[in-house]
Amino acid sequence: MPEDQSSNKLPKSRPNPRSTKPCWVLRAWQAYWLRLRRRGRVQASAKHTIEPRPIGISPPTQADISNSSAGQTVEPRLAAPLEERPSGQPPLTQAGISSMTIFDGAHHFQVDNINVTMNSPPNPREPLVDAHLLPGWELLVKKISPNALHNSSARYDAPKCDDDTRVELTRELMDRIEDRENPQRLLCMTGAAGSGKSTLQQTVAGRCEESGILGSAYFFANTDPTRNTISTVVPTIAYQLGSHNTALKQAIAVAVAQDTVIFKRSLRTQMDDLIVRPLRYLRDGTGLDLSTIPYAILIDGLDECQGEDRQEELLTAIRECLFADDLPFCIFIASRPEWAIRTALAPGGHLRGVAYHIQLSEHYDASGDMRRFLRRRFELLSVRTGNPHWFTEENIETLVHAGSGQFIYVATVYRWISERRASPAERLEIVLGWTPHEGQQARPFEALDKLYTNILLNAKNAYEAVDTHSGLDFLLLLKIHHMNVMDSWLDPRGGLQLWKVHLTDLLGLRDKSLEILFSDLHSLVSVEDGVYSYLDIHHKSFSDFLNTKSRAKDLFVPPSRVYMHLAKCCLQHIIRPPDSYFPFDSISNLPRFWAPPGVLVDIDDELIDFTQKGGWSKIDSADPGRKQYYGYLLKQLDVLTEGVKKRHPEVVEVIRTYLEKWKREYDDLGAEEEMEDFDDTEDEWL
């Protein structure tokens, strides 16, 4: 090959077994080097090799270079970004972080006549070439909850305040957040369900984002398993903070890489290691001005996080970690006045002296905002219908008065009136007929309960009037699906956590049955494409209504009725399974529905019929893993079959014989430890 061609060839580099650099980065470096050679800016000997240093490895010292020249092996050193740099090394700067992928760690070559021009300092918002490939950052991303972000697709079209509603309150919130000198850097806003907390939080998030001060936002939702627990809060906040600054992003990533079980540690430890220490390291080691970091952290719906103890843990971690004088954060938390935040803000509570408390229900009258909300939206409906006279100011005043300060009331009314295939005038007339009359003794949620009651009755009548729905109980089906998307099945009120397709099959329903069931409930719920969280309940107050007998009254469906129906469905599937599959799910779930914690299920007649038709032998043919939970029924068998024993004692003995056999089988498979754990759980239930 001619010399002028070979001189442009870069020799293949030896793979470095200690390098964690991906091969594509090496190829990119080789291409960069080749461009310099062709431009005549560098000269390199073909016998020399280039071994780029992976990010996180300390640059070689002069002693390393000497040892390398002498043929000795030089071990790379891991630079811990959260610790002091080794003596003799310059502090890690932002520019250093951004440039360390070019020449850091390369050796066995020389560079002649090279000119380097820096047009501008590195942009801290510009991502590193390979930052997203760092193992630590990849692990962090797997632990976040994208649905909790203020601009997530799961929260598409989240409600925000109109420009002329909640003006004073929004301004007060923004003034306090923007005041960097205010010693109270924690804002806590509490209010009843439907008072507009999430709407205000969404509005503030948007304004903070426009101002460039939004560090992170986290929106809890009790029906979404990805954002109803504490476990994803700190990773999601750290992810958002790191996304604003490249140096912080890398520091967080290396912190995760150094402790890959960080997400199993306490909330306080996570917050300290993933947020506080990386910021202090960058401030002390690189001179980063922390006042340039977006500092507003918003948390909405703390009461929708599972476990009051975990809510308290989060509040404690925030106070102990994020309110240090050298950190820039301002935190805004919105919640119902439930136990954790209520006690923290009460006299003697640990947040009493550091928080500014806004109580929506007591100090802020939403009537004016509710009035403006309805007027503007009714005017928009006038454009759609071509009838500007379909409502009056008196109608608006009646609805505002019926709302009793609960913004959710007028929002629900508008959502129901504005459904596309409905007549706004006709629906308005119906709603006005539901509002309480003057002189009645008012209750806080009376108007809201009346609205929910009439919407449900209207949907119930429409559903059960269809011939193909004959024999189906609308309220029972609604309650089953509602319980299925609730938190934990240890709570007797819900948490069935069955796959949507399995529940549909168990209930004997057809495809699109969910859409049909909820077709007249769009103002309250919507059907999503999730496996478990397929039912989106727009307002938590509707869940409270369904779970409270004194509010739902004749529409209330007790959990015992749900479990009884599901247990009967399981027995029927086992005896007469569908042609398409063996009833594995019915066999596995029967114990849960027959003996749920704290609920007595009466299926005596079905048990007798099931036994006489050989149902227990059908279960016996299934593998032992499907029968692992039948053993714990032995302790409760006398209670569960008390009525059966009086009528058919032989049936009880048949059941007992099979339960004892299955427990032995499962124990023989080495499952004794698992059964003991389950027994402990059972004792807690009892």
C-alpha positions, 0 to 999 in steps of 0.5 A, a space after each residue: 500500500 502506498 505510504 500516503 494512504 497508509 499514513 492515514 490508517 490508524 492502527 487497531 488498538 488493543 482491547 483494555 480488559 479493565 476498560 468499561 468503555 463501550 466499543 462505539 466510543 472507541 470507534 468514535 475516538 478513532 474517527 476523530 483521530 483520523 480526521 486530525 491526521 488527514 488535516 495534518 494537525 497531529 502525527 502519530 507513530 503506527 506502532 503506538 496504540 490509543 487506549 481511552 480511559 473510561 469515565 470514572 477512572 483517574 487520569 494517569 500520574 507522571 509515575 504511571 507514565 514512567 512505569 508504563 514506558 518501562 513496561 510495567 502494568 499500571 492499574 487504573 484507579 476509580 475516582 470517587 466523585 463523592 470523596 476528595 480527589 487524590 493529592 496531586 490531581 487538580 479539582 474536577 471541574 465542569 470543563 474537565 467532566 465534559 472533556 475527559 472523553 477526548 485525551 484523558 488516559 490515552 498514552 503511547 502516542 505523540 501530538 505535534 502541531 495541534 491547535 485547539 480553539 475553545 469557542 464557548 464553555 461547555 453547556 451544563 444542560 448538554 448531555 455527555 456523549 456517553 452519560 446515558 450509558 453509565 451503568 449507574 444512570 441506567 440503574 437510576 432510570 429503571 427505579 423512577 416513576 415516569 407517570 409521576 412527572 408533571 408532564 408525563 403522558 399518564 397525566 395528559 391534559 391534567 387540570 390547571 387553573 384558568 388565568 383568572 381563577 385562584 389568582 391570589 393564591 397562585 401568586 402567593 405560592 409563586 412569590 414564596 417559591 421565588 423568594 430565595 431569602 425566605 427562611 421558610 423553604 417548605 410550603 404545605 398546602 392541605 385541603 379536603 378532597 376536591 378542593 383543587 390541590 392538584 390543580 394548583 400544584 399542576 399550575 405552579 409546576 407549569 409556572 416554575 418550569 417557565 421560570 426555569 426554577 423547577 427542579 422536580 415534581 412528583 405526583 402521587 396517585 393511589 390507583 397507580 402502582 408506579 407512584 403510590 409508594 415511597 420507593 420511587 420518590 427519591 430516584 425520580 427527584 434525583 433523575 429530574 435534578 440530574 437532567 438539568 445539569 450534566 455534572 450533577 447527572 454524572 455525580 449521581 450516576 457514579 454514586 449509584 454505581 458505587 452502591 448498587 443497592 442504594 435503592 434498598 436503603 432508608 429514604 434518608 440515606 437515598 436522599 443524602 447519597 443521591 442528592 445532597 452529597 453530589 451537590 456538595 461535591 460539585 460545589 466544593 470540588 468544581 466550584 459549581 454555584 448551587 444557586 444556578 440549580 433549579 431549586 423548586 421541588 413539588 410533591 402532590 398527593 402525599 396522602 395517596 402514598 401507601 402507608 402513613 409511616 412511609 409518608 412520615 418517613 418522607 417528611 422527616 427525610 426532607 426536613 433532615 436532608 434538604 433544608 440545610 443552609 448550604 442547599 438551595 431547595 424550596 419544597 412545596 407539598 400538597 396533601 389531604 390533612 391526613 395523619 402524617 402531615 397533620 401531626 407534623 404541622 400541629 403544635 409540637 410537630 417536627 415541621 411546625 417551625 419550618 413550614 408555611 401552612 396553607 389550609 384551602 378549606 379554611 382560609 380560601 373561598 373558591 366560590 368566585 373561581 368556581 363561578 368563573 370556571 363555569 361561566 367560561 366553560 358554559 360560554 364555550 359550550 354555547 359556541 358548540 351548540 349554537 345556543 347562547 341562552 341555554 344557561 343563566 347566571 342563576 343556574 351558575 349561582 345555584 351550582 356554585 352554592 351546591 358545591 360548598 366550596 369543593 371545586 371538584 363539584 363544578 368540575 364534575 358537573 361540567 364534565 358530565 354536562 359537556 359529554 359530546 353526545 349529550 344535550 348540555 341544556 337537558 343535562 343542566 336541567 337534570 343536574 339542577 334537579 339534583 341540588 339540595 333545596 334551601 332549608 335542608 341541613 347541609 353536610 360537607 359532601 351532601 351535594 357531591 354525594 347526590 351528584 355521584 348517586 344520580 350519575 350512578 343510578 342513571 348509568 345503572 338503569 341504562 346498563 341493565 335496560 339492555 337485553 344482553 345484560 339481563 341478570 348482570 348487576 351493574 353496582 356489583 360489577 362496578 364495585 368488583 372493578 373498583 376493588 381490583 385497582 385498589 392498593 392491597 388485598 390485605 385491606 378487605 375493601 380492595 386490592 384484588 389485583 387480578 389481570 384485566 383479562 383474567 377478571 373478565 373471563 372469571 366474571 363471564 363477560 365479553 370483550 369490550 365489556 369494560 367500555 360498555 360498563 363505564 360508558 355512562 360514567 366518563 365524568 367519574 372514571 375512564 378505562 385505560 390500557 393497563 394490565 392492573 391499573 386499567 381503571 382511572 378514577 378521576 377523583 379520590 372522593 369518588 372512591 371514598 363515596 363507594 367505600 362509605 355506606 353512610 354516603 353511598 347508602 343504597 348504592 353501597 356494595 359490601 366487600 363480602 358480597 364481592 368476595 362471595 360472588 368471585 368465590 362462586 365464579 371460581 367454583 363454577 369455573 373449576 366444575 365447568 371450565 371454559 373450553 379454551 383453558 384449564 381453570 388454573 387461575 380459579 384454583 389459585 384464587 379460590 382461597 383468597 375469595 373464600 377466606 379474605 381477611 376480616 370478611 365472612 363469606 357465605 357460600 354454603 350451598 355452592 360448597 355442598 354442590 361443588 363437593 357432590 360434583 367432584 370439584 375437589 378432585 378436579 383441584 387435586 389434579 392440578 400441580 401442587 404450586 397452584 394449591 399452596 394457599 389451601 393449607 392455611 384454610 385448615 385453621 379456619 375450616 370450622 368457621 368457614 364450614 359451620 353452616 355446612 357442617 350442620 346440614 352435611 357433615 360429610 362434606 366438611 370431612 371431604 374438604 378437610 381430607 383434601 386440604 390436609 393432603 395438599 398441605 403435606 404435598 406442598 411441605 414435601 416440596 420444601 415449601 414449609 418456610 413459605 407456609 410459615 410466612 403465610 401463617 404469620 400473615 394469617 395470624 395478623 389478619 385474625 
